[in-house]
Amino acid sequence: MNIMQIVSAGDVNGAVVHCALLSRELVRRGHTLTLVCRPHAWIAQQLADLPVEVVYSDLHRWPLDELRRVGQIAQSRGVDAIHTHMSRAHAFGVFLRLRTGIPCVATAHNRYVQLHWMFNDFVIGNSDATTQFHRRYNFVRRARSRTIHIFIDQEAIAAVPSGTRERLRRSLGVGEKDILVGQIGDVIPRKGLVHLVRALPRVLASAPHVRLMVVGDVKNSADYMAQIKSEARSLGVADAIHWAGHRRDIPDVLSALDVVALASLEESLGMSVLEAMASGKPVVASRVGGLPECVADGETGFLVPPANSDAIADAILRLAQDETLRQRFAAAARQRVTTEFSLSVIADQIENVYSQVAGSRAQQAA
């Protein structure tokens, strides 16, 4: 098939990584691919070695010149289906569909009330929680939507060079017997980092060898970061926290961790959790959104109530104090990702959606 992927973020995030991995797999399977993205976008660099036509666009919808230009490219290349990722791309894709008649598939990586969702030919929710949200609040029809989880690049996570764990831990001043807990994701209120920090006094009282590594962008949340650092100082736990900032070597970072925690107050699915599981790390995560679809409570990690620092502390302590439990959860986590979140399994399902919407269009034309 001939597929046009449209993604609106210039830098890297979970949705962009998903689009990049899917695009690479589609090309490997013999599909023709056109990528529409912003100038100098990270994703274009990642696909530079593939026979992918890249169309740069700021995705503006008014005036109509950009919709006309991209629409002409899609029609001239005989595109069978458009697949969009992230809000600006979703809106652009819907207008492109109305202009060209080419069916449009949108993958929902978040849960927002937005008008455009109901006008897609098909909406893929990255979790059951996301799918149900769009059916209820954005009036997406059940027959035109389904859940297809995101997938993880297990090969990249497994390809960490020997000695990486020791090197990173030394650079952080983390000892061999220390338990390094990591939260990976943007430092924003929705990620609930403050509740993880508030759990540290109780954790350190029983397990003083625990350390916390925070990996992620501050972006527009400098005030939130300042609040957390101030609270960490007042709680007496600031010295146990390593602020790593934005990093792109996530497989390397995961190799250095012993436990991954995600204290989110809202989460559509949680790529960082799946990456942690693929890396063989037990997870402590909030029971919100799509996270229960990733973490099997008591099998691959622990699910805790959101904004509950005592429950977070209890879960971390159980893992910090029981190496056998960590190892058992690690093996189960890897197996769960392989069975339910692998590239081959998910790509098959997405291909089926493309065939469905393209087939419906062909029947209507006939």
Secondary structure as GFF3:
##gff-version 3
##sequence-region A 1 366
A	DSSP	beta_strand	2	7	.	.	.	ID=ss1
A	DSSP	alpha_helix	14	28	.	.	.	ID=ss2
A	DSSP	beta_strand	32	37	.	.	.	ID=ss3
A	DSSP	alpha_helix	42	46	.	.	.	ID=ss4
A	DSSP	beta_strand	53	56	.	.	.	ID=ss5
A	DSSP	alpha_helix	65	76	.	.	.	ID=ss6
A	DSSP	beta_strand	81	85	.	.	.	ID=ss7
A	DSSP	alpha_helix	87	100	.	.	.	ID=ss8
A	DSSP	beta_strand	104	108	.	.	.	ID=ss9
A	DSSP	three_ten_helix	115	119	.	.	.	ID=ss10
A	DSSP	beta_strand	122	125	.	.	.	ID=ss11
A	DSSP	alpha_helix	128	137	.	.	.	ID=ss12
A	DSSP	three_ten_helix	142	144	.	.	.	ID=ss13
A	DSSP	beta_strand	145	147	.	.	.	ID=ss14
A	DSSP	alpha_helix	154	158	.	.	.	ID=ss15
A	DSSP	alpha_helix	164	172	.	.	.	ID=ss16
A	DSSP	beta_strand	179	184	.	.	.	ID=ss17
A	DSSP	three_ten_helix	189	191	.	.	.	ID=ss18
A	DSSP	alpha_helix	193	206	.	.	.	ID=ss19
A	DSSP	beta_strand	210	215	.	.	.	ID=ss20
A	DSSP	alpha_helix	222	235	.	.	.	ID=ss21
A	DSSP	three_ten_helix	238	240	.	.	.	ID=ss22
A	DSSP	beta_strand	241	245	.	.	.	ID=ss23
A	DSSP	alpha_helix	250	256	.	.	.	ID=ss24
A	DSSP	beta_strand	259	262	.	.	.	ID=ss25
A	DSSP	alpha_helix	271	278	.	.	.	ID=ss26
A	DSSP	beta_strand	283	286	.	.	.	ID=ss27
A	DSSP	alpha_helix	291	294	.	.	.	ID=ss28
A	DSSP	beta_strand	301	304	.	.	.	ID=ss29
A	DSSP	alpha_helix	309	320	.	.	.	ID=ss30
A	DSSP	alpha_helix	323	340	.	.	.	ID=ss31
A	DSSP	alpha_helix	343	365	.	.	.	ID=ss32
###
